């Protein structure tokens, strides 16, 4: 059973509070929602924006840790 767009949206707020495996799962769920044409455009846009923000934050943290990607 796939999660609701609301659940996926809310989970993206937890990315920094969960372990790496859960974070990756939440990101994958978001990607699945973005690829689902049955999900409303409004939800997909909101999830895409939140995922983009999370990815930017991850990039900043990674760069600050001296790593590169």
C-alpha positions in Angstrom: 0.0 0.0 0.0 1.5 3.3 -1.0 1.5 6.2 1.5 -0.7 9.2 1.0 0.8 12.5 -0.4 0.2 14.1 3.1 2.3 11.4 4.8 5.1 11.7 2.2 5.0 15.5 2.6 5.2 15.3 6.4 8.0 12.7 6.3 10.1 15.1 4.3 10.2 17.3 7.4 11.8 14.4 9.4 14.8 13.8 7.1 17.3 15.3 9.5 15.8 13.5 12.5 15.8 10.0 11.2 18.6 7.6 10.3 20.1 7.4 6.8 18.1 4.4 5.8 14.8 6.0 6.8 15.8 9.3 5.1 16.5 7.4 1.9 13.2 5.6 2.1 11.3 8.9 2.6 13.1 10.4 -0.4 12.2 7.4 -2.5 8.6 7.7 -1.5 8.6 11.3 -2.5 10.1 10.3 -5.9 7.3 7.8 -6.3 4.7 10.4 -5.6 6.2 12.8 -8.1 6.1 10.1 -10.8 2.5 9.2 -10.1 0.1 11.1 -12.5 -2.8 10.1 -10.3 -1.6 12.4 -7.6 -2.8 16.0 -7.9 -0.4 18.6 -9.4 -0.8 20.7 -6.2 0.5 17.8 -4.1 3.3 17.0 -6.5 4.5 20.6 -6.6 4.4 20.8 -2.8 6.4 17.6 -2.4 8.8 18.6 -5.1 9.5 21.9 -3.3 10.0 20.3 0.0 12.3 17.6 -1.4 14.3 20.3 -3.3 14.8 22.2 0.0 15.9 19.0 1.8 18.3 18.2 -1.0 19.8 21.6 -0.9 20.2 21.3 2.9 21.9 17.9 2.4 24.3 19.4 -0.1 25.2 22.2 2.3 25.8 19.7 5.1 27.9 17.5 2.9 30.0 20.4 1.6 30.5 21.6 5.2 31.7 18.1 6.2 34.5 18.3 3.7 32.9 15.7 1.5 32.0 16.1 -2.1 29.4 14.6 -4.3 
